[in-house]
Amino acid sequence: MRKMAVLAVLLVGLAACSSNSNGGGGGGGTRPLSTAKLSILQPTSGQTVGGKDVEVKLSLQGGTITKVVTTNIKPNVGHIHLRLDGKTITILGSLDDHIRNVKAGQHILEAEYVASDHLPFRKDILSAVTFMAK
């Protein structure tokens, strides 16, 4: 029982250290709140994609994509992280991409708009779809 209590305290401490409420610009404080909206246009949720290559098209409204990595973060300037089945596969500098050699089966594609320091904004900007690859 004591081990479980110690483990619970450690987990709470780790969660506090990795919280979105700190960081940003190296001076502490809160993460910026972005008003950007991100959507996955292609593939669509439930779509069956033929072949091993999947074309990805995104829409970003109210935000700007930058290739610059900096701790001088701004609310609507950032990067897009693209994940397939929970694994980050690329960091996009545009709104279009091709995922090559996708295995047959059902997949979850996630796109997340993050600040230019690669950390999430105060409120996550995330879009996800499920699709089937043949």
C-alpha positions in Angstrom: 0.0 0.0 0.0 2.8 2.4 0.9 4.5 1.7 -2.5 1.2 2.7 -4.3 1.1 5.9 -2.3 4.7 6.8 -3.2 4.0 5.9 -6.9 0.9 8.2 -6.9 2.9 11.1 -5.5 5.6 10.5 -8.1 3.0 10.4 -10.9 1.4 13.7 -9.7 4.9 15.3 -9.6 5.7 14.2 -13.1 2.4 15.4 -14.4 3.0 18.8 -12.8 6.4 19.0 -14.4 5.1 18.3 -17.8 2.0 20.4 -17.6 1.1 22.9 -20.4 0.8 25.6 -17.8 4.5 26.3 -17.5 7.2 27.2 -20.0 7.0 29.4 -23.0 9.8 31.8 -23.7 12.0 30.4 -20.9 10.6 32.8 -18.3 7.9 30.7 -16.8 4.2 31.7 -16.9 1.5 30.2 -19.0 1.5 28.8 -22.5 -0.1 31.1 -25.1 -3.6 30.5 -26.1 -4.0 30.1 -29.9 -7.2 30.8 -31.7 -6.1 28.8 -34.8 -8.3 25.9 -36.0 -6.8 22.8 -37.7 -8.7 20.3 -39.8 -7.8 17.1 -41.7 -9.4 17.4 -45.1 -7.9 14.2 -46.6 -8.2 11.4 -45.8 -11.7 11.7 -44.5 -12.9 9.8 -41.4 -14.0 6.3 -42.4 -12.4 6.5 -45.9 -10.8 3.4 -47.4 -7.5 4.4 -49.1 -6.2 2.1 -51.9 -2.5 1.5 -52.2 0.3 2.1 -49.7 0.6 5.8 -50.0 -1.8 8.2 -48.3 -2.2 11.7 -49.4 -2.8 14.2 -46.5 -4.4 17.6 -46.9 -4.9 19.9 -43.9 -6.7 23.2 -43.4 -5.3 25.8 -40.9 -7.4 28.8 -40.1 -6.1 31.7 -38.0 -2.6 30.4 -37.8 0.8 30.6 -39.6 3.2 27.7 -40.1 6.9 28.5 -39.5 10.0 26.4 -39.9 11.8 28.5 -37.2 12.2 26.8 -33.9 12.3 29.3 -31.1 11.3 29.8 -27.4 10.0 33.3 -28.4 6.5 31.9 -29.0 3.5 33.7 -30.4 -0.1 32.5 -30.1 -0.8 31.8 -33.8 2.6 30.9 -35.1 3.8 27.3 -35.0 4.4 23.9 -36.5 2.2 20.9 -37.4 3.0 17.5 -36.0 1.6 14.6 -37.9 1.0 11.3 -36.1 0.0 7.9 -37.4 -1.3 5.5 -34.8 0.2 7.6 -32.0 3.7 7.8 -33.5 4.9 11.2 -34.8 5.9 10.6 -38.4 6.7 14.1 -39.6 6.8 17.8 -38.7 5.1 19.7 -41.5 6.1 23.0 -43.0 3.1 23.0 -45.2 -0.5 21.7 -45.3 0.1 18.8 -47.7 2.0 15.6 -47.2 2.3 12.0 -48.4 2.6 9.1 -46.0 4.4 6.3 -47.7 4.3 2.6 -47.1 1.2 2.5 -44.9 0.4 -1.0 -43.8 -3.0 -2.5 -44.7 -5.6 -2.1 -41.9 -7.3 0.6 -39.8 -5.3 3.7 -38.8 -5.7 6.8 -36.8 -4.2 10.0 -38.3 -3.7 13.0 -36.0 -2.5 16.5 -36.8 -1.6 18.9 -34.1 -0.8 22.6 -34.3 1.9 23.4 -31.8 3.9 26.5 -30.8 7.2 27.2 -32.5 9.0 25.6 -29.6 7.3 22.3 -30.5 5.2 22.3 -27.3 1.4 22.5 -27.3 -0.5 25.7 -26.9 -2.5 26.2 -23.7 -5.4 24.5 -25.3 -4.5 21.6 -27.7 -5.2 22.3 -31.4 -5.7 18.8 -32.6 -7.6 17.1 -35.4 -8.0 13.3 -35.9 -9.5 10.8 -38.4 -9.6 7.1 -38.7 -9.2 5.5 -42.1 -8.6 2.1 -43.6 -5.6 1.3 -45.9 -5.9 -1.6 -48.4 
